[in-house]
Amino acid sequence: MKLFWFAVKFHVWKHHVALVMIGITFVTFFALVYGSPETSWGEEFVDAPDFTLPTIQGKSVSLDEYRGKVVLLNFWATWCKDCVLEMPELETLFHKFQGKGLTIFAIALDKEGQPAVDHFLKKENLELTYPILLDPEGRVARAYRLSWVPVTIVVGRGGKIIETILGARPWGSKEVMEKFQKLLKDSKDN
């Protein structure tokens, strides 16, 4: 009889632990998606953390140098399938608006750094004209409180985060092009 009660208590305990773990997972997920004021937008915009990173060509780039432009920061990794899919779309967006006040930085988070990115670009036969920056230690990703890829952050002309986009998007679509056309026009007037 004692063995039976032990088995029942263990079974109940096991389900309680599972429910607690599920609860913690949901709370963590929603906190990451909705909780960080540094990487979300709303009534008040926050300053985008400045950074300096090397490009794959070896040049140093600082976000602060691009104040006065709208900057799209796309955090990605070579192992991320969604990241690969949106790269040609970002290229389309870049070509459409690069001379009209938009800059795109693709920030590679691969720990292997330059060799991994070079191999990836060659393997995927990608010839991208927007700058690819290297953040193998994840320093900039941590400054923006990011925990997965792809994530894209739009920084306005004044250096404030105006939008954070989680996941891949059809950057070359008509709808996105119209939104950026309006964003670039509206932010130029301010």
NORNOR-V291733 format. One record per run of one state. SS is the DSSP state (h for helix, s for strand, l for the rest). FROM is the first residue (numbers start at 1). LEN is the number of residues. If there is no record, write none. Layout:
# NORNOR-V291733
SS_FROM_LEN / SS_FROM_LEN
This chain:
# NORNOR-V291733
l_1_1 / h_2_33 / l_35_2 / h_37_3 / l_40_6 / s_46_2 / l_48_4 / s_52_4 / l_56_4 / s_60_3 / h_63_4 / l_67_3 / s_70_7 / l_77_4 / h_81_20 / l_101_1 / s_102_7 / l_109_5 / h_114_10 / l_124_7 / s_131_4 / l_135_4 / h_139_5 / l_144_7 / s_151_5 / l_156_4 / s_160_7 / l_167_7 / h_174_16 / l_190_1
